[in-house]
Amino acid sequence: MIDFGPLLTPELGLAAAIALLAGLVRGFVGFGSGLLMAPSFALLFGPSQTVAIIIMMEIVVTLQVLPKAWKDVEWRFVGTMALAAAVGMPAGTWLILHVDPATMIRAISGVVILSVAV
């Protein structure tokens, strides 16, 4: 039998509650779950783990809606945004791996606050 005891921590419970709220926001608005999870997860798990967790969660939830949304996609727009993201991602990856985690947590939180203000 598998022992899940070491996995059931207060941090995981808090993260699950935050993910539930983020899922509700994404289901209602269609975006924003990563912005909601990023600052809290960065404090709970560190910046590198946060990025991995959010990317994996976004893949799962996106796959759920992809079949119905596929026909409505504006491919030229998505392609342009994907290219821009692909160009910027190596720099972001380098930063998250080489900058002090406390500094990255503050930076992630700052970006979220700025995004909310906009």
N, CA, C and O atoms as CSV, one atom per row, in Angstrom:
chain,resi,resn,atom,element,x,y,z
A,1,MET,N,N,0.834,-1.179,0.000
A,1,MET,CA,C,0.000,0.000,0.000
A,1,MET,C,C,0.885,1.250,0.000
A,1,MET,O,O,1.928,1.280,0.653
A,2,ILE,N,N,0.463,2.273,-0.732
A,2,ILE,CA,C,1.227,3.515,-0.843
A,2,ILE,C,C,0.933,4.403,0.363
A,2,ILE,O,O,-0.220,4.578,0.757
A,3,ASP,N,N,1.994,4.959,0.939
A,3,ASP,CA,C,1.843,5.868,2.073
A,3,ASP,C,C,1.836,7.309,1.555
A,3,ASP,O,O,2.872,7.829,1.141
A,4,PHE,N,N,0.666,7.948,1.581
A,4,PHE,CA,C,0.542,9.327,1.125
A,4,PHE,C,C,0.785,10.329,2.250
A,4,PHE,O,O,0.721,11.536,2.015
A,5,GLY,N,N,1.061,9.860,3.460
A,5,GLY,CA,C,1.269,10.723,4.611
A,5,GLY,C,C,2.266,11.846,4.376
A,5,GLY,O,O,1.969,12.997,4.695
A,6,PRO,N,N,3.462,11.542,3.818
A,6,PRO,CA,C,4.439,12.615,3.613
A,6,PRO,C,C,3.970,13.679,2.606
A,6,PRO,O,O,4.460,14.808,2.631
A,7,LEU,N,N,3.037,13.329,1.732
A,7,LEU,CA,C,2.549,14.285,0.744
A,7,LEU,C,C,1.472,15.203,1.308
A,7,LEU,O,O,1.299,16.323,0.828
A,8,LEU,N,N,0.750,14.740,2.320
A,8,LEU,CA,C,-0.364,15.504,2.862
A,8,LEU,C,C,0.147,16.496,3.905
A,8,LEU,O,O,0.167,16.210,5.102
A,9,THR,N,N,0.554,17.659,3.425
A,9,THR,CA,C,1.112,18.691,4.284
A,9,THR,C,C,0.191,19.911,4.290
A,9,THR,O,O,-0.648,20.054,3.401
A,10,PRO,N,N,0.334,20.774,5.264
A,10,PRO,CA,C,-0.457,22.015,5.253
A,10,PRO,C,C,-0.201,22.852,3.994
A,10,PRO,O,O,-1.115,23.494,3.476
A,11,GLU,N,N,1.049,22.842,3.503
A,11,GLU,CA,C,1.373,23.590,2.290
A,11,GLU,C,C,0.594,23.065,1.099
A,11,GLU,O,O,0.090,23.843,0.289
A,12,LEU,N,N,0.495,21.737,0.989
A,12,LEU,CA,C,-0.251,21.141,-0.116
A,12,LEU,C,C,-1.738,21.474,-0.006
A,12,LEU,O,O,-2.392,21.741,-1.015
A,13,GLY,N,N,-2.273,21.459,1.213
A,13,GLY,CA,C,-3.669,21.826,1.414
A,13,GLY,C,C,-3.938,23.267,1.007
A,13,GLY,O,O,-4.941,23.554,0.354
A,14,LEU,N,N,-3.041,24.175,1.392
A,14,LEU,CA,C,-3.178,25.577,1.006
A,14,LEU,C,C,-3.058,25.737,-0.503
A,14,LEU,O,O,-3.823,26.481,-1.117
A,15,ALA,N,N,-2.093,25.037,-1.100
A,15,ALA,CA,C,-1.919,25.102,-2.554
A,15,ALA,C,C,-3.154,24.570,-3.271
A,15,ALA,O,O,-3.559,25.126,-4.292
A,16,ALA,N,N,-3.752,23.513,-2.758
A,16,ALA,CA,C,-4.960,22.962,-3.372
A,16,ALA,C,C,-6.115,23.958,-3.290
A,16,ALA,O,O,-6.881,24.095,-4.244
A,17,ALA,N,N,-6.245,24.646,-2.171
A,17,ALA,CA,C,-7.298,25.657,-2.030
A,17,ALA,C,C,-7.073,26.810,-3.010
A,17,ALA,O,O,-8.023,27.300,-3.620
A,18,ILE,N,N,-5.830,27.240,-3.160
A,18,ILE,CA,C,-5.496,28.308,-4.113
A,18,ILE,C,C,-5.767,27.836,-5.540
A,18,ILE,O,O,-6.301,28.591,-6.352
A,19,ALA,N,N,-5.401,26.595,-5.846
A,19,ALA,CA,C,-5.648,26.048,-7.188
A,19,ALA,C,C,-7.144,25.941,-7.471
A,19,ALA,O,O,-7.577,26.180,-8.598
A,20,LEU,N,N,-7.933,25.588,-6.466
A,20,LEU,CA,C,-9.382,25.536,-6.639
A,20,LEU,C,C,-9.926,26.916,-6.986
A,20,LEU,O,O,-10.717,27.056,-7.918
A,21,LEU,N,N,-9.509,27.930,-6.245
A,21,LEU,CA,C,-9.940,29.294,-6.531
A,21,LEU,C,C,-9.477,29.726,-7.924
A,21,LEU,O,O,-10.238,30.336,-8.674
A,22,ALA,N,N,-8.232,29.408,-8.263
A,22,ALA,CA,C,-7.704,29.757,-9.582
A,22,ALA,C,C,-8.486,29.052,-10.686
A,22,ALA,O,O,-8.736,29.636,-11.740
A,23,GLY,N,N,-8.873,27.796,-10.447
A,23,GLY,CA,C,-9.683,27.069,-11.427
A,23,GLY,C,C,-11.047,27.704,-11.618
A,23,GLY,O,O,-11.551,27.778,-12.739
A,24,LEU,N,N,-11.642,28.161,-10.534
A,24,LEU,CA,C,-12.930,28.855,-10.634
A,24,LEU,C,C,-12.791,30.138,-11.450
A,24,LEU,O,O,-13.640,30.446,-12.286
A,25,VAL,N,N,-11.715,30.882,-11.200
A,25,VAL,CA,C,-11.475,32.117,-11.946
A,25,VAL,C,C,-11.284,31.807,-13.429
A,25,VAL,O,O,-11.867,32.470,-14.286
A,26,ARG,N,N,-10.471,30.803,-13.728
A,26,ARG,CA,C,-10.225,30.461,-15.133
A,26,ARG,C,C,-11.499,29.981,-15.806
A,26,ARG,O,O,-11.749,30.324,-16.962
A,27,GLY,N,N,-12.304,29.201,-15.112
A,27,GLY,CA,C,-13.555,28.729,-15.691
A,27,GLY,C,C,-14.530,29.859,-15.951
A,27,GLY,O,O,-15.274,29.822,-16.932
A,28,PHE,N,N,-14.538,30.855,-15.095
A,28,PHE,CA,C,-15.465,31.977,-15.227
A,28,PHE,C,C,-14.983,33.006,-16.242
A,28,PHE,O,O,-15.760,33.481,-17.071
A,29,VAL,N,N,-13.681,33.352,-16.173
A,29,VAL,CA,C,-13.134,34.429,-16.995
A,29,VAL,C,C,-12.389,33.890,-18.226
A,29,VAL,O,O,-12.349,34.553,-19.263
A,30,GLY,N,N,-11.810,32.715,-18.118
A,30,GLY,CA,C,-11.073,32.137,-19.238
A,30,GLY,C,C,-9.566,32.296,-19.139
A,30,GLY,O,O,-8.837,31.760,-19.973
A,31,PHE,N,N,-9.089,33.013,-18.148
A,31,PHE,CA,C,-7.646,33.205,-17.951
A,31,PHE,C,C,-7.420,33.656,-16.521
A,31,PHE,O,O,-8.374,33.824,-15.761
A,32,GLY,N,N,-6.161,33.853,-16.150
A,32,GLY,CA,C,-5.843,34.423,-14.850
A,32,GLY,C,C,-5.460,33.432,-13.770
A,32,GLY,O,O,-5.046,33.833,-12.682
A,33,SER,N,N,-5.591,32.148,-14.049
A,33,SER,CA,C,-5.272,31.185,-12.995
A,33,SER,C,C,-3.798,31.227,-12.619
A,33,SER,O,O,-3.457,31.128,-11.440
A,34,GLY,N,N,-2.924,31.370,-13.604
A,34,GLY,CA,C,-1.488,31.446,-13.311
A,34,GLY,C,C,-1.135,32.672,-12.493
A,34,GLY,O,O,-0.302,32.608,-11.588
A,35,LEU,N,N,-1.776,33.798,-12.815
A,35,LEU,CA,C,-1.525,35.016,-12.044
A,35,LEU,C,C,-1.962,34.859,-10.600
A,35,LEU,O,O,-1.331,35.395,-9.690
A,36,LEU,N,N,-3.031,34.132,-10.397
A,36,LEU,CA,C,-3.536,33.934,-9.052
A,36,LEU,C,C,-2.639,32.973,-8.260
A,36,LEU,O,O,-2.423,33.162,-7.063
A,37,MET,N,N,-2.127,31.955,-8.931
A,37,MET,CA,C,-1.322,30.947,-8.240
A,37,MET,C,C,0.137,31.351,-8.048
A,37,MET,O,O,0.752,30.963,-7.054
A,38,ALA,N,N,0.699,32.117,-8.971
A,38,ALA,CA,C,2.142,32.365,-8.985
A,38,ALA,C,C,2.711,32.929,-7.686
A,38,ALA,O,O,3.673,32.361,-7.170
A,39,PRO,N,N,2.175,34.007,-7.134
A,39,PRO,CA,C,2.829,34.542,-5.927
A,39,PRO,C,C,2.768,33.583,-4.735
A,39,PRO,O,O,3.749,33.412,-4.012
A,40,SER,N,N,1.610,32.965,-4.545
A,40,SER,CA,C,1.461,32.049,-3.402
A,40,SER,C,C,2.314,30.803,-3.577
A,40,SER,O,O,2.991,30.371,-2.644
A,41,PHE,N,N,2.279,30.227,-4.771
A,41,PHE,CA,C,3.070,29.027,-5.021
A,41,PHE,C,C,4.562,29.335,-4.917
A,41,PHE,O,O,5.330,28.497,-4.444
A,42,ALA,N,N,4.987,30.524,-5.350
A,42,ALA,CA,C,6.407,30.888,-5.251
A,42,ALA,C,C,6.848,30.920,-3.790
A,42,ALA,O,O,7.960,30.506,-3.460
A,43,LEU,N,N,5.978,31.409,-2.927
A,43,LEU,CA,C,6.307,31.408,-1.495
A,43,LEU,C,C,6.305,29.999,-0.918
A,43,LEU,O,O,7.139,29.668,-0.075
A,44,LEU,N,N,5.371,29.171,-1.370
A,44,LEU,CA,C,5.249,27.813,-0.831
A,44,LEU,C,C,6.318,26.860,-1.359
A,44,LEU,O,O,6.864,26.058,-0.602
A,45,PHE,N,N,6.618,26.947,-2.662
A,45,PHE,CA,C,7.451,25.931,-3.308
A,45,PHE,C,C,8.731,26.458,-3.930
A,45,PHE,O,O,9.579,25.664,-4.336
A,46,GLY,N,N,8.897,27.757,-4.019
A,46,GLY,CA,C,10.055,28.340,-4.685
A,46,GLY,C,C,9.728,28.644,-6.141
A,46,GLY,O,O,8.818,28.049,-6.719
A,47,PRO,N,N,10.477,29.574,-6.731
A,47,PRO,CA,C,10.172,30.025,-8.094
A,47,PRO,C,C,10.265,28.939,-9.163
A,47,PRO,O,O,9.372,28.836,-10.004
A,48,SER,N,N,11.309,28.136,-9.153
A,48,SER,CA,C,11.479,27.115,-10.202
A,48,SER,C,C,10.356,26.091,-10.177
A,48,SER,O,O,9.796,25.749,-11.218
A,49,GLN,N,N,10.028,25.603,-8.987
A,49,GLN,CA,C,8.964,24.622,-8.868
A,49,GLN,C,C,7.618,25.233,-9.247
A,49,GLN,O,O,6.768,24.558,-9.828
A,50,THR,N,N,7.425,26.513,-8.917
A,50,THR,CA,C,6.173,27.191,-9.256
A,50,THR,C,C,5.945,27.204,-10.750
A,50,THR,O,O,4.848,26.902,-11.219
A,51,VAL,N,N,6.967,27.551,-11.495
A,51,VAL,CA,C,6.839,27.591,-12.959
A,51,VAL,C,C,6.453,26.212,-13.484
A,51,VAL,O,O,5.542,26.087,-14.303
A,52,ALA,N,N,7.144,25.181,-13.014
A,52,ALA,CA,C,6.843,23.818,-13.478
A,52,ALA,C,C,5.417,23.402,-13.108
A,52,ALA,O,O,4.702,22.833,-13.932
A,53,ILE,N,N,5.006,23.683,-11.875
A,53,ILE,CA,C,3.662,23.305,-11.423
A,53,ILE,C,C,2.606,24.003,-12.256
A,53,ILE,O,O,1.661,23.364,-12.718
A,54,ILE,N,N,2.750,25.309,-12.455
A,54,ILE,CA,C,1.730,26.063,-13.192
A,54,ILE,C,C,1.679,25.629,-14.653
A,54,ILE,O,O,0.591,25.500,-15.216
A,55,ILE,N,N,2.817,25.407,-15.269
A,55,ILE,CA,C,2.821,24.955,-16.672
A,55,ILE,C,C,2.104,23.612,-16.797
A,55,ILE,O,O,1.287,23.430,-17.699
A,56,MET,N,N,2.401,22.676,-15.904
A,56,MET,CA,C,1.757,21.360,-15.991
A,56,MET,C,C,0.253,21.474,-15.756
A,56,MET,O,O,-0.531,20.811,-16.436
A,57,MET,N,N,-0.157,22.312,-14.796
A,57,MET,CA,C,-1.586,22.494,-14.537
A,57,MET,C,C,-2.282,23.155,-15.733
A,57,MET,O,O,-3.396,22.774,-16.091
A,58,GLU,N,N,-1.630,24.139,-16.345
A,58,GLU,CA,C,-2.217,24.826,-17.498
A,58,GLU,C,C,-2.374,23.879,-18.686
A,58,GLU,O,O,-3.351,23.972,-19.429
A,59,ILE,N,N,-1.425,22.976,-18.866
A,59,ILE,CA,C,-1.540,21.991,-19.948
A,59,ILE,C,C,-2.788,21.138,-19.729
A,59,ILE,O,O,-3.568,20.922,-20.657
A,60,VAL,N,N,-2.974,20.654,-18.502
A,60,VAL,CA,C,-4.118,19.785,-18.204
A,60,VAL,C,C,-5.437,20.515,-18.435
A,60,VAL,O,O,-6.335,19.974,-19.081
A,61,VAL,N,N,-5.566,21.731,-17.919
A,61,VAL,CA,C,-6.850,22.424,-18.060
A,61,VAL,C,C,-7.078,22.896,-19.489
A,61,VAL,O,O,-8.223,22.963,-19.938
A,62,THR,N,N,-6.019,23.223,-20.206
A,62,THR,CA,C,-6.168,23.637,-21.600
A,62,THR,C,C,-6.610,22.469,-22.467
A,62,THR,O,O,-7.427,22.647,-23.371
A,63,LEU,N,N,-6.088,21.285,-22.208
A,63,LEU,CA,C,-6.486,20.114,-22.987
A,63,LEU,C,C,-7.984,19.815,-22.829
A,63,LEU,O,O,-8.603,19.250,-23.731
A,64,GLN,N,N,-8.560,20.192,-21.687
A,64,GLN,CA,C,-9.988,19.965,-21.464
A,64,GLN,C,C,-10.851,20.805,-22.410
A,64,GLN,O,O,-11.878,20.326,-22.889
A,65,VAL,N,N,-10.452,22.037,-22.682
A,65,VAL,CA,C,-11.275,22.937,-23.496
A,65,VAL,C,C,-10.833,23.015,-24.950
A,65,VAL,O,O,-11.547,23.576,-25.782
A,66,LEU,N,N,-9.678,22.465,-25.267
A,66,LEU,CA,C,-9.124,22.583,-26.610
A,66,LEU,C,C,-10.040,22.054,-27.715
A,66,LEU,O,O,-10.192,22.731,-28.732
A,67,PRO,N,N,-10.650,20.892,-27.567
A,67,PRO,CA,C,-11.485,20.398,-28.676
A,67,PRO,C,C,-12.610,21.365,-29.071
A,67,PRO,O,O,-12.874,21.543,-30.260
A,68,LYS,N,N,-13.264,21.980,-28.107
A,68,LYS,CA,C,-14.355,22.901,-28.426
A,68,LYS,C,C,-13.837,24.253,-28.908
A,68,LYS,O,O,-14.493,24.912,-29.715
A,69,ALA,N,N,-12.681,24.670,-28.429
A,69,ALA,CA,C,-12.142,25.988,-28.781
A,69,ALA,C,C,-11.371,25.978,-30.096
A,69,ALA,O,O,-11.150,27.039,-30.680
A,70,TRP,N,N,-10.962,24.823,-30.570
A,70,TRP,CA,C,-10.082,24.694,-31.742
A,70,TRP,C,C,-10.611,25.467,-32.949
A,70,TRP,O,O,-9.843,26.143,-33.635
A,71,LYS,N,N,-11.898,25.375,-33.211
A,71,LYS,CA,C,-12.464,26.004,-34.402
A,71,LYS,C,C,-12.510,27.528,-34.305
A,71,LYS,O,O,-12.626,28.207,-35.326
A,72,ASP,N,N,-12.421,28.072,-33.092
A,72,ASP,CA,C,-12.499,29.517,-32.895
A,72,ASP,C,C,-11.131,30.200,-32.784
A,72,ASP,O,O,-11.058,31.415,-32.598
A,73,VAL,N,N,-10.064,29.431,-32.896
A,73,VAL,CA,C,-8.717,29.975,-32.731
A,73,VAL,C,C,-8.345,30.841,-33.930
A,73,VAL,O,O,-8.551,30.446,-35.078
A,74,GLU,N,N,-7.800,32.015,-33.659
A,74,GLU,CA,C,-7.242,32.877,-34.702
A,74,GLU,C,C,-5.754,32.548,-34.809
A,74,GLU,O,O,-4.931,33.102,-34.080
A,75,TRP,N,N,-5.421,31.642,-35.726
A,75,TRP,CA,C,-4.089,31.048,-35.774
A,75,TRP,C,C,-2.981,32.059,-36.039
A,75,TRP,O,O,-1.886,31.912,-35.497
A,76,ARG,N,N,-3.228,33.065,-36.843
A,76,ARG,CA,C,-2.187,34.064,-37.120
A,76,ARG,C,C,-1.814,34.801,-35.822
A,76,ARG,O,O,-0.636,35.012,-35.535
A,77,PHE,N,N,-2.817,35.179,-35.061
A,77,PHE,CA,C,-2.596,35.871,-33.789
A,77,PHE,C,C,-1.869,34.946,-32.804
A,77,PHE,O,O,-0.888,35.347,-32.178
A,78,VAL,N,N,-2.351,33.717,-32.674
A,78,VAL,CA,C,-1.734,32.758,-31.746
A,78,VAL,C,C,-0.295,32.472,-32.157
A,78,VAL,O,O,0.592,32.390,-31.308
A,79,GLY,N,N,-0.067,32.321,-33.439
A,79,GLY,CA,C,1.291,32.064,-33.926
A,79,GLY,C,C,2.252,33.196,-33.598
A,79,GLY,O,O,3.393,32.955,-33.204
A,80,THR,N,N,1.788,34.435,-33.763
A,80,THR,CA,C,2.624,35.592,-33.437
A,80,THR,C,C,2.947,35.622,-31.951
A,80,THR,O,O,4.094,35.848,-31.566
A,81,MET,N,N,1.944,35.397,-31.118
A,81,MET,CA,C,2.160,35.408,-29.671
A,81,MET,C,C,3.056,34.240,-29.242
A,81,MET,O,O,3.893,34.395,-28.353
A,82,ALA,N,N,2.883,33.084,-29.868
A,82,ALA,CA,C,3.714,31.922,-29.534
A,82,ALA,C,C,5.174,32.175,-29.916
A,82,ALA,O,O,6.086,31.793,-29.183
A,83,LEU,N,N,5.390,32.814,-31.053
A,83,LEU,CA,C,6.755,33.139,-31.465
A,83,LEU,C,C,7.392,34.116,-30.478
A,83,LEU,O,O,8.545,33.936,-30.088
A,84,ALA,N,N,6.658,35.136,-30.076
A,84,ALA,CA,C,7.184,36.105,-29.112
A,84,ALA,C,C,7.509,35.413,-27.784
A,84,ALA,O,O,8.546,35.681,-27.179
A,85,ALA,N,N,6.632,34.534,-27.342
A,85,ALA,CA,C,6.871,33.817,-26.084
A,85,ALA,C,C,8.094,32.910,-26.205
A,85,ALA,O,O,8.892,32.818,-25.272
A,86,ALA,N,N,8.242,32.242,-27.344
A,86,ALA,CA,C,9.385,31.345,-27.546
A,86,ALA,C,C,10.706,32.113,-27.543
A,86,ALA,O,O,11.723,31.594,-27.084
A,87,VAL,N,N,10.695,33.338,-28.048
A,87,VAL,CA,C,11.907,34.154,-28.051
A,87,VAL,C,C,12.247,34.599,-26.627
A,87,VAL,O,O,13.420,34.613,-26.253
A,88,GLY,N,N,11.238,34.963,-25.828
A,88,GLY,CA,C,11.481,35.449,-24.477
A,88,GLY,C,C,11.731,34.363,-23.447
A,88,GLY,O,O,12.343,34.623,-22.411
A,89,MET,N,N,11.268,33.153,-23.714
A,89,MET,CA,C,11.350,32.091,-22.711
A,89,MET,C,C,12.772,31.719,-22.295
A,89,MET,O,O,12.986,31.490,-21.105
A,90,PRO,N,N,13.744,31.644,-23.179
A,90,PRO,CA,C,15.096,31.316,-22.703
A,90,PRO,C,C,15.628,32.326,-21.686
A,90,PRO,O,O,16.293,31.937,-20.725
A,91,ALA,N,N,15.349,33.602,-21.880
A,91,ALA,CA,C,15.804,34.611,-20.920
A,91,ALA,C,C,15.100,34.424,-19.578
A,91,ALA,O,O,15.731,34.517,-18.525
A,92,GLY,N,N,13.806,34.164,-19.613
A,92,GLY,CA,C,13.066,33.923,-18.373
A,92,GLY,C,C,13.551,32.688,-17.650
A,92,GLY,O,O,13.666,32.681,-16.425
A,93,THR,N,N,13.837,31.640,-18.407
A,93,THR,CA,C,14.352,30.405,-17.813
A,93,THR,C,C,15.714,30.651,-17.174
A,93,THR,O,O,15.976,30.179,-16.068
A,94,TRP,N,N,16.575,31.382,-17.862
A,94,TRP,CA,C,17.886,31.694,-17.297
A,94,TRP,C,C,17.726,32.474,-15.994
A,94,TRP,O,O,18.398,32.176,-15.006
A,95,LEU,N,N,16.841,33.470,-15.988
A,95,LEU,CA,C,16.634,34.278,-14.780
A,95,LEU,C,C,16.168,33.425,-13.608
A,95,LEU,O,O,16.688,33.541,-12.498
A,96,ILE,N,N,15.188,32.574,-13.861
A,96,ILE,CA,C,14.624,31.796,-12.751
A,96,ILE,C,C,15.630,30.796,-12.182
A,96,ILE,O,O,15.540,30.405,-11.018
A,97,LEU,N,N,16.584,30.391,-13.013
A,97,LEU,CA,C,17.587,29.433,-12.550
A,97,LEU,C,C,18.806,30.098,-11.912
A,97,LEU,O,O,19.521,29.451,-11.148
A,98,HIS,N,N,19.057,31.374,-12.208
A,98,HIS,CA,C,20.297,32.004,-11.753
A,98,HIS,C,C,20.117,33.174,-10.779
A,98,HIS,O,O,21.085,33.603,-10.151
A,99,VAL,N,N,18.919,33.682,-10.649
A,99,VAL,CA,C,18.691,34.797,-9.732
A,99,VAL,C,C,18.260,34.231,-8.384
A,99,VAL,O,O,17.591,33.200,-8.315
A,100,ASP,N,N,18.645,34.910,-7.330
A,100,ASP,CA,C,18.297,34.506,-5.973
A,100,ASP,C,C,16.790,34.258,-5.858
A,100,ASP,O,O,16.001,35.100,-6.287
A,101,PRO,N,N,16.371,33.114,-5.286
A,101,PRO,CA,C,14.940,32.796,-5.186
A,101,PRO,C,C,14.104,33.874,-4.485
A,101,PRO,O,O,12.973,34.132,-4.895
A,102,ALA,N,N,14.637,34.496,-3.450
A,102,ALA,CA,C,13.878,35.551,-2.756
A,102,ALA,C,C,13.626,36.734,-3.689
A,102,ALA,O,O,12.548,37.328,-3.671
A,103,THR,N,N,14.619,37.069,-4.497
A,103,THR,CA,C,14.463,38.149,-5.471
A,103,THR,C,C,13.430,37.766,-6.524
A,103,THR,O,O,12.619,38.598,-6.932
A,104,MET,N,N,13.458,36.512,-6.965
A,104,MET,CA,C,12.486,36.058,-7.969
A,104,MET,C,C,11.072,36.069,-7.400
A,104,MET,O,O,10.130,36.408,-8.115
A,105,ILE,N,N,10.903,35.709,-6.142
A,105,ILE,CA,C,9.576,35.738,-5.528
A,105,ILE,C,C,9.047,37.167,-5.528
A,105,ILE,O,O,7.879,37.399,-5.842
A,106,ARG,N,N,9.895,38.118,-5.178
A,106,ARG,CA,C,9.472,39.526,-5.206
A,106,ARG,C,C,9.164,39.967,-6.634
A,106,ARG,O,O,8.196,40.693,-6.858
A,107,ALA,N,N,9.968,39.541,-7.595
A,107,ALA,CA,C,9.739,39.919,-8.992
A,107,ALA,C,C,8.422,39.332,-9.506
A,107,ALA,O,O,7.646,40.029,-10.160
A,108,ILE,N,N,8.172,38.065,-9.215
A,108,ILE,CA,C,6.919,37.428,-9.637
A,108,ILE,C,C,5.735,38.167,-9.025
A,108,ILE,O,O,4.757,38.460,-9.713
A,109,SER,N,N,5.823,38.465,-7.747
A,109,SER,CA,C,4.737,39.186,-7.075
A,109,SER,C,C,4.544,40.571,-7.682
A,109,SER,O,O,3.412,41.022,-7.857
A,110,GLY,N,N,5.630,41.239,-7.998
A,110,GLY,CA,C,5.552,42.566,-8.627
A,110,GLY,C,C,4.877,42.528,-9.987
A,110,GLY,O,O,4.064,43.393,-10.311
A,111,VAL,N,N,5.218,41.517,-10.781
A,111,VAL,CA,C,4.601,41.376,-12.104
A,111,VAL,C,C,3.104,41.131,-11.961
A,111,VAL,O,O,2.309,41.686,-12.718
A,112,VAL,N,N,2.722,40.314,-11.004
A,112,VAL,CA,C,1.297,40.042,-10.777
A,112,VAL,C,C,0.578,41.319,-10.360
A,112,VAL,O,O,-0.491,41.628,-10.888
A,113,ILE,N,N,1.147,42.055,-9.427
A,113,ILE,CA,C,0.527,43.308,-8.977
A,113,ILE,C,C,0.410,44.296,-10.128
A,113,ILE,O,O,-0.620,44.952,-10.278
A,114,LEU,N,N,1.448,44.408,-10.936
A,114,LEU,CA,C,1.403,45.292,-12.105
A,114,LEU,C,C,0.320,44.850,-13.085
A,114,LEU,O,O,-0.404,45.682,-13.631
A,115,SER,N,N,0.211,43.548,-13.306
A,115,SER,CA,C,-0.803,43.027,-14.222
A,115,SER,C,C,-2.204,43.315,-13.719
A,115,SER,O,O,-3.091,43.660,-14.500
A,116,VAL,N,N,-2.406,43.176,-12.420
A,116,VAL,CA,C,-3.721,43.474,-11.835
A,116,VAL,C,C,-4.028,44.959,-11.976
A,116,VAL,O,O,-5.163,45.334,-12.273
A,117,ALA,N,N,-3.020,45.808,-11.765
A,117,ALA,CA,C,-3.226,47.251,-11.871
A,117,ALA,C,C,-3.600,47.657,-13.291
A,117,ALA,O,O,-4.427,48.547,-13.491
A,118,VAL,N,N,-2.992,47.006,-14.271
A,118,VAL,CA,C,-3.300,47.322,-15.678
A,118,VAL,C,C,-4.705,46.871,-15.991
A,118,VAL,O,O,-5.171,47.038,-17.118
